[in-house]
């Protein structure tokens, strides 16, 4: 059994819930996506594998996956909540272009040490780090320069 399945199953058990077929299919689809996703994108992926899971079931399951520490709410784009699976992945920074909405990721690396030091300074235990930086990407900057 994959680690994320075991983590989710144990989490659900502690809450008095079961790992149902729809929850398992949603979990598998989430970990099959290697990109940011929103609920409609996840629903489209599930329909592509002939799943009959409803949007309501997806919307009920996403908070469970998030609470279990398997996914995180990454950002809000085009009036939709965007998620990514984080279990087993290094912490990273999201660089979001304010013009084209493209998201790039880079590892936290040296920032992680600084955050940990700051947390220790205020006697704070870090559980989760989610850093978003907004600005203008190089493509949008270049297209601005071409117009002038």
TORPA-4810 file (N, C-alpha, C, O; in nm, 3 decimals):
<nodes>
NODE_1_0.085_-0.118_0.000_0.000_0.000_0.000_0.089_0.124_0.000_0.186_0.132_0.076_X
NODE_2_0.056_0.222_-0.087_0.134_0.344_-0.093_0.122_0.420_0.039_0.021_0.410_0.109_X
NODE_3_0.226_0.496_0.071_0.228_0.570_0.196_0.108_0.664_0.211_0.047_0.670_0.317_X
NODE_4_0.074_0.737_0.103_-0.035_0.833_0.114_-0.169_0.765_0.143_-0.254_0.823_0.210_X
NODE_5_-0.187_0.644_0.093_-0.311_0.571_0.121_-0.316_0.534_0.269_-0.420_0.549_0.334_X
NODE_6_-0.205_0.486_0.321_-0.199_0.449_0.462_-0.221_0.572_0.551_-0.295_0.564_0.649_X
NODE_7_-0.158_0.683_0.517_-0.175_0.807_0.595_-0.322_0.848_0.594_-0.377_0.883_0.699_X
NODE_8_-0.386_0.845_0.478_-0.526_0.886_0.466_-0.617_0.791_0.542_-0.709_0.833_0.611_X
NODE_9_-0.591_0.662_0.528_-0.672_0.561_0.596_-0.663_0.578_0.748_-0.765_0.572_0.817_X
NODE_10_-0.544_0.600_0.799_-0.527_0.620_0.943_-0.594_0.749_0.990_-0.656_0.752_1.097_X
NODE_11_-0.582_0.854_0.910_-0.647_0.981_0.942_-0.799_0.962_0.949_-0.863_1.005_1.046_X
NODE_12_-0.856_0.899_0.846_-1.001_0.877_0.843_-1.046_0.792_0.961_-1.150_0.819_1.021_X
NODE_13_-0.970_0.691_0.993_-1.003_0.603_1.105_-1.010_0.682_1.236_-1.101_0.661_1.316_X
NODE_14_-0.913_0.771_1.257_-0.914_0.854_1.379_-1.038_0.943_1.386_-1.083_0.978_1.494_X
NODE_15_-1.092_0.978_1.271_-1.213_1.062_1.265_-1.341_0.978_1.263_-1.451_1.033_1.256_X
NODE_16_-1.326_0.846_1.267_-1.443_0.758_1.263_-1.502_0.744_1.124_-1.621_0.714_1.109_X
NODE_17_-1.420_0.767_1.023_-1.464_0.758_0.883_-1.395_0.642_0.814_-1.297_0.587_0.865_X
NODE_18_-1.446_0.604_0.698_-1.387_0.494_0.621_-1.327_0.544_0.491_-1.366_0.648_0.437_X
NODE_19_-1.231_0.467_0.443_-1.174_0.495_0.311_-1.265_0.428_0.209_-1.246_0.311_0.175_X
NODE_20_-1.363_0.503_0.160_-1.459_0.451_0.064_-1.397_0.448_-0.076_-1.290_0.505_-0.098_X
NODE_21_-1.463_0.381_-0.167_-1.416_0.377_-0.305_-1.402_0.516_-0.364_-1.299_0.546_-0.425_X
NODE_22_-1.502_0.606_-0.349_-1.485_0.741_-0.405_-1.367_0.816_-0.343_-1.293_0.883_-0.415_X
NODE_23_-1.348_0.805_-0.213_-1.235_0.874_-0.148_-1.103_0.818_-0.200_-1.008_0.894_-0.223_X
NODE_24_-1.096_0.687_-0.219_-0.972_0.627_-0.270_-0.946_0.672_-0.414_-0.832_0.702_-0.449_X
NODE_25_-1.050_0.675_-0.496_-1.032_0.719_-0.635_-0.987_0.865_-0.641_-0.904_0.901_-0.725_X
NODE_26_-1.042_0.949_-0.554_-1.002_1.089_-0.550_-0.857_1.099_-0.506_-0.779_1.172_-0.567_X
NODE_27_-0.819_1.026_-0.402_-0.680_1.024_-0.355_-0.585_0.982_-0.467_-0.483_1.046_-0.489_X
NODE_28_-0.619_0.874_-0.536_-0.534_0.825_-0.645_-0.523_0.928_-0.758_-0.416_0.949_-0.814_X
NODE_29_-0.635_0.993_-0.790_-0.633_1.094_-0.897_-0.547_1.213_-0.857_-0.471_1.266_-0.938_X
NODE_30_-0.559_1.257_-0.732_-0.479_1.370_-0.683_-0.331_1.338_-0.694_-0.252_1.421_-0.740_X
NODE_31_-0.291_1.217_-0.653_-0.149_1.183_-0.657_-0.103_1.143_-0.797_0.016_1.126_-0.821_X
NODE_32_-0.198_1.129_-0.889_-0.163_1.106_-1.029_-0.138_1.237_-1.103_-0.076_1.238_-1.209_X
NODE_33_-0.187_1.347_-1.045_-0.166_1.479_-1.104_-0.034_1.533_-1.052_-0.008_1.531_-0.931_X
NODE_34_0.048_1.582_-1.140_0.177_1.638_-1.099_0.180_1.786_-1.132_0.277_1.839_-1.187_X
NODE_35_0.070_1.850_-1.098_0.054_1.993_-1.124_-0.049_2.046_-1.026_-0.115_1.969_-0.956_X
NODE_36_-0.064_2.176_-1.019_-0.167_2.236_-0.937_-0.302_2.201_-0.999_-0.314_2.187_-1.121_X
NODE_37_-0.404_2.188_-0.914_-0.535_2.151_-0.965_-0.644_2.218_-0.883_-0.623_2.254_-0.767_X
NODE_38_-0.759_2.233_-0.944_-0.878_2.278_-0.872_-0.981_2.166_-0.880_-0.958_2.065_-0.946_X
NODE_39_-1.093_2.184_-0.813_-1.194_2.078_-0.809_-1.245_2.040_-0.949_-1.256_1.921_-0.978_X
NODE_40_-1.276_2.136_-1.037_-1.320_2.098_-1.172_-1.215_2.018_-1.249_-1.249_1.924_-1.321_X
NODE_41_-1.088_2.055_-1.235_-0.979_1.981_-1.303_-0.972_1.838_-1.250_-0.955_1.744_-1.327_X
NODE_42_-0.986_1.823_-1.119_-0.986_1.689_-1.059_-1.106_1.608_-1.107_-1.092_1.489_-1.136_X
NODE_43_-1.222_1.672_-1.117_-1.342_1.604_-1.166_-1.323_1.558_-1.310_-1.362_1.448_-1.347_X
NODE_44_-1.262_1.643_-1.391_-1.234_1.609_-1.531_-1.140_1.487_-1.538_-1.160_1.398_-1.620_X
NODE_45_-1.039_1.485_-1.453_-0.945_1.372_-1.449_-1.018_1.244_-1.412_-0.995_1.139_-1.474_X
NODE_46_-1.105_1.251_-1.313_-1.180_1.132_-1.271_-1.275_1.085_-1.380_-1.289_0.964_-1.402_X
NODE_47_-1.340_1.176_-1.448_-1.430_1.138_-1.558_-1.352_1.071_-1.671_-1.404_0.984_-1.741_X
NODE_48_-1.226_1.114_-1.688_-1.140_1.055_-1.790_-1.109_0.909_-1.764_-1.077_0.834_-1.856_X
NODE_49_-1.117_0.868_-1.637_-1.096_0.726_-1.604_-1.229_0.656_-1.577_-1.234_0.552_-1.511_X
NODE_50_-1.335_0.715_-1.628_-1.470_0.657_-1.621_-1.524_0.648_-1.479_-1.598_0.555_-1.446_X
NODE_51_-1.488_0.743_-1.396_-1.538_0.747_-1.260_-1.668_0.827_-1.257_-1.683_0.924_-1.331_X
NODE_52_-1.759_0.786_-1.171_-1.888_0.854_-1.160_-1.895_0.943_-1.035_-2.004_0.973_-0.987_X
NODE_53_-1.781_0.984_-0.985_-1.777_1.065_-0.863_-1.826_1.206_-0.892_-1.787_1.268_-0.990_X
NODE_54_-1.913_1.254_-0.804_-1.974_1.385_-0.823_-1.883_1.497_-0.774_-1.790_1.473_-0.697_X
NODE_55_-1.912_1.618_-0.819_-1.838_1.735_-0.771_-1.859_1.751_-0.621_-1.766_1.791_-0.550_X
NODE_56_-1.979_1.722_-0.573_-2.006_1.736_-0.429_-1.914_1.645_-0.347_-1.864_1.686_-0.243_X
NODE_57_-1.892_1.523_-0.394_-1.803_1.431_-0.324_-1.660_1.483_-0.326_-1.587_1.471_-0.228_X
NODE_58_-1.620_1.541_-0.438_-1.485_1.600_-0.447_-1.472_1.714_-0.347_-1.374_1.722_-0.273_X
NODE_59_-1.571_1.804_-0.346_-1.566_1.917_-0.254_-1.568_1.874_-0.108_-1.511_1.942_-0.023_X
NODE_60_-1.632_1.761_-0.076_-1.632_1.709_0.062_-1.500_1.640_0.096_-1.461_1.638_0.213_X
NODE_61_-1.432_1.584_-0.003_-1.310_1.508_0.022_-1.186_1.597_0.027_-1.093_1.566_0.103_X
NODE_62_-1.181_1.703_-0.049_-1.062_1.790_-0.050_-1.024_1.840_0.090_-0.906_1.835_0.125_X
NODE_63_-1.119_1.888_0.173_-1.080_1.930_0.308_-1.025_1.815_0.393_-0.939_1.837_0.478_X
NODE_64_-1.072_1.693_0.371_-1.019_1.577_0.444_-0.875_1.550_0.404_-0.790_1.524_0.489_X
NODE_65_-0.847_1.558_0.274_-0.710_1.538_0.227_-0.618_1.647_0.280_-0.502_1.622_0.313_X
NODE_66_-0.671_1.768_0.287_-0.592_1.880_0.338_-0.565_1.862_0.488_-0.452_1.880_0.533_X
NODE_67_-0.667_1.828_0.563_-0.651_1.808_0.707_-0.557_1.691_0.737_-0.488_1.691_0.839_X
NODE_68_-0.555_1.592_0.649_-0.466_1.476_0.666_-0.321_1.511_0.634_-0.231_1.430_0.660_X
NODE_69_-0.296_1.629_0.578_-0.160_1.671_0.545_-0.111_1.616_0.412_0.009_1.613_0.387_X
NODE_70_-0.203_1.574_0.326_-0.166_1.517_0.197_-0.166_1.620_0.084_-0.088_1.609_-0.011_X
NODE_71_-0.253_1.720_0.096_-0.258_1.827_-0.003_-0.259_1.959_0.073_-0.282_1.963_0.194_X
NODE_72_-0.233_2.066_0.001_-0.249_2.198_0.060_-0.317_2.290_-0.039_-0.305_2.275_-0.161_X
NODE_73_-0.389_2.386_0.017_-0.447_2.492_-0.063_-0.331_2.581_-0.101_-0.272_2.646_-0.015_X
NODE_74_-0.296_2.586_-0.228_-0.177_2.657_-0.274_-0.203_2.804_-0.301_-0.125_2.890_-0.260_X
NODE_75_-0.310_2.831_-0.371_-0.339_2.968_-0.411_-0.482_2.976_-0.461_-0.553_2.876_-0.470_X
NODE_76_-0.521_3.096_-0.492_-0.654_3.118_-0.550_-0.629_3.182_-0.686_-0.566_3.287_-0.696_X
NODE_77_-0.680_3.118_-0.790_-0.661_3.168_-0.926_-0.793_3.159_-1.002_-0.864_3.060_-0.992_X
NODE_78_-0.824_3.262_-1.074_-0.947_3.268_-1.152_-1.069_3.233_-1.067_-1.157_3.159_-1.109_X
NODE_79_-1.074_3.288_-0.946_-1.185_3.268_-0.851_-1.202_3.123_-0.809_-1.311_3.084_-0.767_X
NODE_80_-1.096_3.043_-0.819_-1.103_2.903_-0.776_-0.989_2.873_-0.680_-0.879_2.927_-0.693_X
NODE_81_-1.018_2.786_-0.584_-0.914_2.738_-0.495_-0.830_2.635_-0.568_-0.882_2.542_-0.629_X
NODE_82_-0.700_2.653_-0.562_-0.607_2.564_-0.631_-0.526_2.488_-0.526_-0.480_2.546_-0.427_X
NODE_83_-0.511_2.358_-0.548_-0.444_2.269_-0.454_-0.325_2.203_-0.521_-0.307_2.209_-0.643_X
NODE_84_-0.244_2.140_-0.438_-0.136_2.055_-0.487_-0.111_1.948_-0.382_-0.133_1.971_-0.263_X
NODE_85_-0.064_1.831_-0.426_-0.029_1.731_-0.325_0.110_1.761_-0.274_0.201_1.791_-0.351_X
NODE_86_0.124_1.753_-0.142_0.249_1.792_-0.078_0.315_1.677_-0.004_0.432_1.686_0.033_X
NODE_87_0.243_1.570_0.018_0.300_1.459_0.094_0.418_1.400_0.017_0.405_1.357_-0.097_X
NODE_88_0.533_1.399_0.082_0.654_1.346_0.018_0.724_1.442_-0.075_0.818_1.403_-0.144_X
NODE_89_0.681_1.569_-0.077_0.743_1.668_-0.165_0.810_1.776_-0.081_0.759_1.812_0.025_X
NODE_90_0.923_1.828_-0.127_0.991_1.933_-0.050_0.911_2.063_-0.050_0.832_2.090_-0.141_X
NODE_91_0.932_2.143_0.054_0.868_2.273_0.062_0.922_2.363_-0.049_1.038_2.353_-0.087_X
NODE_92_0.836_2.449_-0.100_0.876_2.535_-0.210_0.802_2.668_-0.207_0.705_2.686_-0.133_X
NODE_93_0.850_2.760_-0.288_0.791_2.893_-0.302_0.712_2.895_-0.433_0.756_2.842_-0.534_X
NODE_94_0.595_2.958_-0.429_0.516_2.979_-0.550_0.541_3.122_-0.599_0.518_3.219_-0.527_X
NODE_95_0.588_3.133_-0.723_0.608_3.262_-0.788_0.494_3.279_-0.887_0.486_3.205_-0.985_X
NODE_96_0.404_3.375_-0.863_0.281_3.389_-0.940_0.285_3.518_-1.019_0.302_3.627_-0.963_X
NODE_97_0.268_3.505_-1.150_0.265_3.624_-1.235_0.128_3.692_-1.223_0.024_3.628_-1.243_X
NODE_98_0.130_3.820_-1.192_0.006_3.896_-1.175_-0.066_3.921_-1.308_-0.185_3.954_-1.309_X
NODE_99_0.006_3.907_-1.418_-0.055_3.931_-1.550_-0.112_3.803_-1.611_-0.230_3.797_-1.645_X
NODE_100_-0.026_3.700_-1.624_-0.069_3.579_-1.696_-0.110_3.465_-1.602_-0.159_3.362_-1.647_X
NODE_101_-0.089_3.484_-1.472_-0.125_3.387_-1.368_-0.042_3.260_-1.369_-0.075_3.164_-1.299_X
NODE_102_0.066_3.257_-1.448_0.152_3.139_-1.448_0.216_3.124_-1.311_0.253_3.222_-1.247_X
NODE_103_0.227_2.998_-1.265_0.288_2.968_-1.136_0.416_2.891_-1.159_0.417_2.788_-1.228_X
NODE_104_0.524_2.940_-1.102_0.652_2.869_-1.104_0.687_2.834_-0.960_0.646_2.903_-0.866_X
NODE_105_0.761_2.726_-0.943_0.802_2.684_-0.809_0.953_2.676_-0.801_1.021_2.637_-0.896_X
NODE_106_1.005_2.713_-0.684_1.146_2.692_-0.653_1.153_2.639_-0.510_1.068_2.671_-0.428_X
NODE_107_1.255_2.558_-0.480_1.268_2.505_-0.344_1.293_2.617_-0.242_1.348_2.722_-0.276_X
NODE_108_1.251_2.592_-0.118_1.275_2.690_-0.011_1.423_2.704_0.023_1.472_2.815_0.046_X
NODE_109_1.496_2.592_0.025_1.639_2.590_0.057_1.676_2.682_0.172_1.639_2.656_0.286_X
NODE_110_1.750_2.789_0.143_1.803_2.875_0.249_1.691_2.945_0.327_1.709_2.976_0.444_X
NODE_111_1.579_2.971_0.264_1.467_3.034_0.335_1.416_2.944_0.447_1.374_2.993_0.552_X
NODE_112_1.420_2.814_0.424_1.369_2.721_0.524_1.449_2.732_0.654_1.391_2.731_0.763_X
NODE_113_1.582_2.742_0.643_1.665_2.758_0.761_1.632_2.888_0.834_1.623_2.890_0.957_X
NODE_114_1.613_2.994_0.759_1.581_3.124_0.820_1.444_3.120_0.888_1.428_3.173_0.998_X
NODE_115_1.346_3.057_0.825_1.213_3.045_0.885_1.219_2.964_1.015_1.155_2.999_1.114_X
NODE_116_1.296_2.856_1.012_1.309_2.772_1.131_1.374_2.851_1.245_1.332_2.842_1.360_X
NODE_117_1.476_2.928_1.212_1.545_3.010_1.313_1.449_3.114_1.373_1.445_3.134_1.494_X
NODE_118_1.371_3.179_1.285_1.272_3.277_1.332_1.168_3.210_1.421_1.131_3.265_1.524_X
NODE_119_1.121_3.093_1.381_1.022_3.020_1.459_1.077_2.984_1.597_1.008_3.001_1.698_X
NODE_120_1.199_2.936_1.601_1.261_2.902_1.730_1.275_3.025_1.818_1.260_3.017_1.940_X
NODE_121_1.303_3.139_1.756_1.317_3.264_1.831_1.190_3.307_1.903_1.196_3.376_2.004_X
NODE_122_1.076_3.266_1.851_0.949_3.300_1.916_0.881_3.176_1.975_0.761_3.178_2.005_X
NODE_123_0.959_3.068_1.990_0.910_2.943_2.048_0.785_2.893_1.974_0.680_2.867_2.033_X
NODE_124_0.801_2.881_1.843_0.691_2.843_1.753_0.730_2.718_1.677_0.841_2.710_1.623_X
NODE_125_0.641_2.620_1.671_0.666_2.497_1.594_0.602_2.510_1.456_0.481_2.529_1.444_X
NODE_126_0.684_2.500_1.353_0.633_2.507_1.215_0.565_2.375_1.178_0.622_2.268_1.194_X
NODE_127_0.442_2.385_1.127_0.371_2.269_1.076_0.368_2.271_0.924_0.383_2.169_0.858_X
NODE_128_0.349_2.390_0.871_0.330_2.404_0.728_0.385_2.539_0.685_0.374_2.637_0.758_X
NODE_129_0.444_2.544_0.568_0.492_2.670_0.512_0.432_2.684_0.373_0.439_2.592_0.292_X
NODE_130_0.374_2.799_0.346_0.314_2.825_0.216_0.351_2.968_0.178_0.291_3.063_0.228_X
NODE_131_0.449_2.983_0.090_0.495_3.116_0.050_0.455_3.143_-0.094_0.484_3.065_-0.185_X
NODE_132_0.387_3.257_-0.112_0.347_3.301_-0.245_0.409_3.437_-0.271_0.399_3.528_-0.189_X
NODE_133_0.472_3.450_-0.385_0.531_3.576_-0.426_0.465_3.617_-0.556_0.464_3.540_-0.653_X
NODE_134_0.410_3.737_-0.560_0.344_3.786_-0.681_0.428_3.894_-0.746_0.492_3.975_-0.679_X
NODE_135_0.427_3.894_-0.877_0.502_3.992_-0.954_0.476_3.970_-1.102_0.372_3.916_-1.140_X
NODE_136_0.568_4.012_-1.184_0.554_3.999_-1.329_0.663_3.906_-1.380_0.781_3.929_-1.355_X
NODE_137_0.625_3.800_-1.450_0.721_3.702_-1.503_0.801_3.763_-1.619_0.764_3.867_-1.673_X
NODE_138_0.907_3.697_-1.655_0.995_3.748_-1.760_0.924_3.758_-1.895_0.952_3.849_-1.972_X
NODE_139_0.832_3.664_-1.924_0.762_3.670_-2.053_0.674_3.794_-2.062_0.672_3.863_-2.163_X
NODE_140_0.602_3.821_-1.953_0.515_3.939_-1.954_0.597_4.068_-1.956_0.558_4.165_-2.021_X
NODE_141_0.710_4.070_-1.885_0.799_4.187_-1.887_0.855_4.209_-2.027_0.861_4.323_-2.074_X
NODE_142_0.895_4.100_-2.094_0.948_4.112_-2.231_0.842_4.163_-2.326_0.873_4.245_-2.413_X
NODE_143_0.718_4.116_-2.312_0.613_4.162_-2.402_0.581_4.309_-2.377_0.542_4.380_-2.469_X
NODE_144_0.598_4.355_-2.253_0.582_4.498_-2.223_0.688_4.578_-2.297_0.657_4.682_-2.355_X
NODE_145_0.812_4.531_-2.296_0.921_4.601_-2.360_0.904_4.606_-2.512_0.944_4.703_-2.577_X
NODE_146_0.843_4.499_-2.568_0.823_4.495_-2.714_0.719_4.597_-2.758_0.726_4.650_-2.868_X
NODE_147_0.622_4.624_-2.671_0.513_4.718_-2.704_0.565_4.861_-2.706_0.521_4.942_-2.788_X
NODE_148_0.659_4.893_-2.617_0.708_5.032_-2.606_0.794_5.073_-2.721_0.842_5.187_-2.724_X
</nodes>
